[in-house]
Amino acid sequence: MPLLTTTIGAYPKPYYVPVIDWFKAEGGTVTQDPTKSYEAELAQMGSEAEDIFRRAATEVITDQVSCGIDIPTDGEIRRENYIHYHCRHLNGIDFSELTEVVLREGAYNARLPTITSPVSAKDIFLPHDYLAAQMATDRPVKVTIPGPMTIGDTVADGFYTDAKTRGRDLAIAINREVLALADAGCKHIQIDEPLFARKATEALDFGIENLERAFHGCPDDVTRTMHMCCGYPDCLDSTDYPKAPKESYLQLAKAIDASSINAVSLEDAHRHNDLSLLELFTQTTVIFGVVTIASSRIESVEEIKQRLLAALEHIGANRLIAAPDCGLGMLDRTMAMTKLKNLSEAAHQLG
């Protein structure tokens, strides 16, 4: 069997979707005002919003499948920001009361929605998004969810006194969506925790425990995936931007492998790892990033194939899936499709 392929989450939004996401927001990915436009954009679409989102999901899934992707996502086309989109469906997070927060050790200032009371699930919404997307293909659509640590780091907290308790409540709320997605038939559920790579100590102290809580009770026939990226730049082809420490993956690998997570997504294209890292995953499938998502350079089929062959010296083909490093929202459609075609051609030659 050839190696499987997947995407991680975001995909360039079609031109007719008026939602300005965080990749295209003026001032960069982090500084977008979360209340600035989203409600106005939904109001602009009016009663046609659902038809527009379904049309867009069909288009981006069709793009991915035509490029050879075995496990596509809906491209997160309904989301202005994959974290805040989820937060809008939680009790306890106030989007009218914004708090200015300094992020990335002083690199950015952002005005963020604020936790003002205990966080809990408000309304179940992701099964609707999943079912609308799954209608576009007979391939299994993966749904992505921001994780407890990552949500906690992307809102202002005016209520909780410690991150572990906040993460517990967020995990319990996320778990309701996970179980509802499983009931709806979704077989690939991915929780994104880029904060694990930036805060490995906290991830080991309580992040993985809360990740387990988020997946608690998830049926065995659902692939529990977690994504751990190293960060986006503010613009395409920027190279001097903060990245997670390179040693984080090594610090976290054994704990993730010992958890109930079935598959872990790791970046490798933008900064190659020591591939002995893969040997630390003795039972977990590795979704291996082999094309960059913030560079306009197009990796050749042969280049991708050689990196996958190198990875296969350290992990079995049955536990290696080829993917981009992260979401593709910074690229235009032509770039994204070219990278995915080359990725799929290389992966499907191996096995």
Buried (B, 14 or more C-beta within 10 A) or exposed (E): EBBBBBBBBBBBBBEEBBBBBBBBBEEBBBBBBBBBBBEEBBEEBEEEBEEBBBBBBBBBBEBBBEBBBBBBBBBBBBBBBBBBBBBBBBBBBBBEBBBEBEBEEEEBEBBBBBBBEEBEBBEBBBBBBBBBBBEBBEBBBBBBBBBBBBBBBBBBBEBBEEBBBBBBBBBBBBBBBBBBBBEBEBBBBBBBBBBBBBBBEBBBEBBBBBBBBBBEEBEEEBBBBBBBBBBBBBEBEEEEBBBBEEEBBBBBBEBBBEBEBBBBBBBBBBEEBEBEBBEBBEEBBBBBBBBBBBBEEBBEBEBBBEBBEEBBEBBEBEBBBBBBBBBBBBBEBEBBBBBBBBBBBBBBBBE
